[in-house]
Amino acid sequence: MALVLKEVLFIYTLTVSLWIARVAQGWISWVLPSPGRLRCQSSWQ
C-alpha cells in the first residue's frame, strides 16, 4: 500500500513540476520579448 502511495505521489510531483516548468517557460517567453516590442514601437515613432 505504501509503495502505491509513493508511486502516486511521485507521478503527482512529476506532473506538477512539468506544469510549473511549462507555465514558467510561457511566462518568461511572454515577459522577455515585451521590452523588445516596446523598444521597436518607440523606435518606429
N, C-alpha and C positions, 0 to 999 in steps of 0.2 A: 504493500500500500504506500509506504514511504517513497519507494522507487518511482511509482507512478506520479506521486505528488511532485517529486523532484524533477521529473521529466516534463510535466505540465508547466511547472514554474520556469524551467529552462526555456521552453518554447515561448512562453509568455514574455519573458525577459528579452529574448531574441527578437520577437515581433515588435515589442515596444522600442527597443534600441534601433531597429531598422526604420521604424516610423519616425522616431525623433531625428535620425540622420537624414531622412528624406525631407522632413519639414525644415530642418536647419539648412539643408542644401538649397531648397527652394527659397527660403527667407534670405540667405546670403546672396543668391543669384538675383533676387529682386532688389535688395538693398545696394549691392555694389555697383550695378550699372547706372543707378539713378543719378549720382553726381556727374557721371559722364554725359548722361542725357541732358541734364540741366546745363552743363558746360557747352554742349553742342547747341542747345537752344539759345543760350546767351550770346554765343559767337555768331549765330545766324543774324541776330538783330543788329 
